[in-house]
Amino acid sequence: MERTTAAHPVRATPPVHRARPGGAGEPAALVGRDTEAGLLHGLLGQLRTGRPALVEVHGPPGIGRSALLDHTAALAHGTGVRVAAARATAEEAGLPHGVAGRLLARLPEAPARTGPVPYGTARPGAGRADGVRPRRTADLCAGVLEAAAGGPLLLVVDDVQWADPQSLRGLRSLARRMTGVPLMLLTSRNSAVPATADERIDACALAGEDAVAHHALTLGPLPDGAVGEFLAGTCRAPVDEAFLADAVRHAEGSPALMRSIVGRFVRHGWTPGTGPAGRLEESAAEAVRERTVRTLALLPDELLGVLRAIAVAGPDCTPGLIDALAGPRALGTSRALALLRGTGLLAPGPRPALRTAAAARAVLAELGSEHREELHARAADWAHRAALPDRALARMLLDARRIGATWAVQALRREAEECRATGRPGRAARLLERALREPVPPALRIRLLTDLSAAVLPTEPEAASRHLYRALQTPADGSAAVADTAADAETGRALLRAAELLVARGDVDTPRPRIARAADAVRPGSAERSGLRALHWITEYSRPDPADGVEPLLPDSCPPERSAEAAVAAWRTAQRGRNIDRARRLARTALAPQVREHVPLTVRAAAAHALVLTGDTAEARRALDEVLVQAERSDARAVAGLALLVTCLAELRAGRDTAAAEALDRCEGIMPGRCWHPLMAPGPLALRALLHLRRGDRTAAERALAAELPPGAEGGLPWAYLLYARGRVALAGGTREQAFADLLECGRQLLARQAVNPAVLPWRSAAARAREPGDPLAAALLAEERRRALLWGSPAAMAAALGEGAAAAGAGGTPAPGRGRPVSWQYRQALVALGTAPSSGHLTVDSLLGSDRGAAAAPRPATPALPLPSRSASGSASGSDSRSASGAASGSDSRSASGPLPPSRFPSVSPPPPASVRTPAGGGAPGRTARGGGPLTRAEQRVAALAAGGLGNRAVAEELAVTPRTVELHLTKVYRKLGIRGRPQLAAALRRTAGGAPGA
């Protein structure tokens, strides 16, 4: 097949044929053109009887017009009809009588021929005017009519739209004189260049309708069946429906393009349905590129300039934009577009546009990068002045040089927001990266980086963190521009948002110094500074190696600008289990409606967590719902995920397992595991395992815990949750040693952060269940959990602790007392809890005991144990030898626990609690040492019990209100008396001492 471009005829791939059974000399049939080929075959039969015909074939480039003319010429030769053919070309459109001269040169001399004349070539000496162009229009008519007088004649003219005016007048004149002459005039025209009134070739209007057969054939895309037939015949392999559908879509029904695509498959030995799925798309793009490159090589510079302007403008191209980009030229825009449409490169439609993106890339490929960027910049500037939509502006700006104007950044950012809202984060990221190339103020640059981080978080979480690190760069990194605007509130708000997105995702170690420097750069006394300070405190407490002693010191009331610090103070107060009223008051201060705008969403989630620990779960859920709505509205995925995790904890505490599972499912939908920072990754896994365990599905819990964790997941607060979940699952499976090790490590992680409140995680009672019945260490753990719960004062924590005490006592196998006779220590502590807890109408002694009082265990003979230090209700030390009634229980009432915690009492809440291992005070004499080094004093017993439980020297000193040096001296004496070398042997030595005491 031959295809004509605007500058020169280009030889393309052969026509699409299929084998047709028949005699020798019968041409192959065209695929998908049976109707048109049948009509032309019939007209040739009528031509042999003397009836003339006038046929025009229309269609876009590559649709198979020339192939149909080839096929008709071959049919004519096979039936004895003589043929003369010529092709018009754009480069000879100005040559007078060019087409007419070639037709006359190919006219046959005699009515019979021994063989077919190849289409488009002349036999030397065959024409009576060979090599001589006619001088008049009438010469063509005379020569053709004279030749037709000798027998039926087929005259073929391809691409008649490029015929010179003289030849076109001759063809029109010939068409009006065909009546009664055995002549068939077959022409083809590119439908992209429609004929004007002066260019139409019509028969004589005075002749009758039956005098000349007149037909106009418009070729459309190949039907799907024809494409499948061609693929099966060419590839010689079955074609599945999916491959066929893709082939139809990529080839657009063009036989030429289909032939090129399949040719690439054949050259590489590929077959339909094998290999990568992108081979077909890649082959189609390559075919389009090759066809475009061949055409571009033949276009004049003026048309190339217009085509490049169209490629830059894309679907938003207008004649005005073409004039602005292509510059002055001799050809008008309309004429240039008509010529380019004739090449087949432009898509049909009212706006000029290239057919495919591959063609546009090929058009711009030969330009240098600076030239391309300049063209896109000029196009974007024109589009901005023409008020084109952001979509068009952003598309042009993507490949433009730096504009240096505010409108460019604003357009890119608006379009990026639209892309994120419609689920196209990849394009949004490209737009934001382009916006960052522009010179922008510091506040806007931070917001762009923050938006870019949100766009790439679902697919590239590590890159998301790096963008936020860049956003937090401060004057300490040498950015003088930021120093000049450090007091700007807008910059402070932008820094605050970047910092809270990092903290919410669990990235608390690397950005910690950056957040501190950002807080120093923000105006003192502002809400932004308070928010950054609060986030910095959270990173200090949550990182793998938490800081010692730095606490947010706030009065009971604080100004609205410092409400964020109040939220963190409430969270830390609740973790430390010191003052429930203060924690509740500070949390409500941070969550009050009038100060919400001053508190970051991540910090508000921490305040809601504090309310979960105080037992105000309904109030916490309302606050978390507000955080979730605002986080989703601002596309803060990490903050939304964090709010849902805390919601899951609140629902677990309230005993609503189904609601907790729904919150966790929603969290995993918003923030899949890969999106969390490694330090945060254990948290959702731990909650999932605990939920399965609550439902009695230990296998599912083990499967959840078996999930692979990313490197660096150990050491953070969520790691303590995972250790607790592992311990609980191991305990349910009967592996007590492993359970005890995991639970003690959980406590160690929490104690390192001074999170001693049992409302966080009841790890002590769970670890006690992993010990043998009667183990003094288990009794110490249970007593310490009860003391901490009563000191904290949350009804839920007290009910859980007292219930665990009852379970532990029953586990020891002691006989039950008579009905109606309550256990003394339980009953007394339940009364104390009722008297000290906030008013709650549903609390009773029985509900705090957590079981039937008549079934509770009776006291056993006293088991000597180490006395417990105690504090008053306000948290201050009561003295080295005194204990509060609620702070220590007698050893006779302490028992180890076996079996899982009652599911309804599992207080799954925020950061896990520490593991201070203590023993209740014994009723008899202090324990004696195993090697006769003298008995331990009460002060030494208290220090030894706390140290054996995992507390460091500083934590023991704080617990007993003494100096660390005093703790060191006591421990030195304890080691000497017990005959041990250090802390690792302390717990075992204390157990031996307690086991050998009188009354054991």
PyMOL commands that set and color helices and strands:
alter all, ss='L'
color gray80, all
select helices_A, chain A and resi 34-48+65-78+90-92+98-106+137-148+160-162+165-175+224-235+241-251+255-268+279-296+301-316+319-326+333-341+357-365+369-385+390-398+406-421+425-435+442-456+461-471+475-477+480-484+489-504+512-521+527-542+560-576+580-591+593-598+601-614+617-633+637-653+657-670+673-675+682-694+698-705+717-732+736-751+763-769+776-792+795-811+824-836+845-849+853-855+891-893+903-905+938-948+953-960+964-978+983-995
alter helices_A, ss='H'
color red, helices_A
select strands_A, chain A and resi 2-4+9-11+17-18+29-30+53-59+82-87+153-158+183-190+213-218
alter strands_A, ss='S'
color yellow, strands_A
deselect
rebuild
show_as cartoon
